[in-house]
């Protein structure tokens, strides 16, 4: 991956994330699910005083460390059970929650690592695009992934298996769990006093390729962002109820 990410990240995700993170000079930032570190490097270049990247993949972290010339701390671990010594001014969890079976635990754990006056930004692919024909085009066109294979995992949730290719010789299998925006928002409200939902506009650089593929769907926004502030006390003791899905195409 290039230093600024692929086309999707360069033109849509990264600018929207930086805009919502706000001023980073002097801040401590946690990149939860950092992968090979492309966003950690960008955040450090924006003037963050301390950047910590965490990922469960040793191969991805090795790739991040090989390109680490910015004094970024990389640690291996699951974001559902992080044990870090300090809290952070900003947390970014970029395109991770939809790949986790227990997203409730991830939200609660990361909320406990955010300073009271801090903010966290979370991104997911809009669930309205998580259908066989769009997903296959989306993964192939922008992310260079293999076509998805869909199967049921119970309780109304669908899962797509896919392969994320770091390079042709090193495919890393990851899942995609199809959940509604409402489910995510409810989970965030159990851990934060302030929750905003934001849908970044598609930039002109992507409109020609992207917009025709999104015709006929109930959204023209491919990304959903959640901005959360004011973590609630004793997050790790909160029991978040699992919501019952009434429809597999419920997206909001």
MOZIRA-V688896 format. One record per backbone hydrogen bond with DSSP energy under -0.5 kcal/mol. CO is the residue of the C=O (numbers start at 1). NH is the residue of the N-H. If there is no record, write none. Layout:
((CO NH) (CO NH))
This chain:
((2 5) (6 10) (7 11) (8 12) (8 13) (9 14) (12 16) (13 17) (14 18) (15 19) (16 20) (17 21) (18 22) (24 27) (27 49) (27 50) (28 89) (28 90) (29 31) (29 52) (30 32) (30 92) (31 33) (31 34) (31 54) (34 37) (37 41) (38 42) (39 43) (40 44) (41 45) (42 46) (43 46) (43 48) (44 47) (47 26) (50 29) (51 73) (52 31) (53 75) (54 33) (54 34) (55 77) (56 58) (57 61) (58 62) (59 63) (60 64) (61 65) (62 66) (63 67) (64 67) (65 68) (67 69) (72 74) (73 53) (75 55) (78 81) (88 115) (89 119) (90 30) (91 121) (92 32) (93 95) (93 123) (96 99) (97 100) (98 177) (101 103) (102 106) (103 107) (104 108) (105 109) (106 110) (107 111) (108 112) (110 113) (111 114) (113 88) (115 118) (118 230) (119 91) (120 228) (121 93) (122 226) (123 95) (123 96) (124 224) (126 129) (127 130) (129 131) (131 135) (132 136) (133 137) (134 138) (135 139) (136 140) (137 141) (138 142) (138 143) (139 143) (139 145) (148 150) (149 161) (151 159) (154 157) (157 153) (158 178) (159 151) (160 176) (161 149) (162 164) (162 174) (163 146) (163 165) (164 166) (164 172) (167 170) (170 166) (171 173) (172 164) (174 162) (176 160) (176 178) (177 179) (178 158) (180 184) (181 185) (182 186) (183 187) (184 188) (185 189) (186 190) (187 190) (188 191) (188 192) (191 232) (194 229) (196 227) (198 200) (198 225) (203 206) (203 207) (204 208) (206 210) (207 211) (210 213) (210 214) (211 214) (212 215) (214 217) (220 222) (222 126) (224 124) (225 198) (226 122) (226 228) (227 196) (228 120) (229 193) (229 194) (230 193) (232 235) (234 237) (235 238) (238 240) (239 241) (243 245) (247 250) (249 251) (251 181))
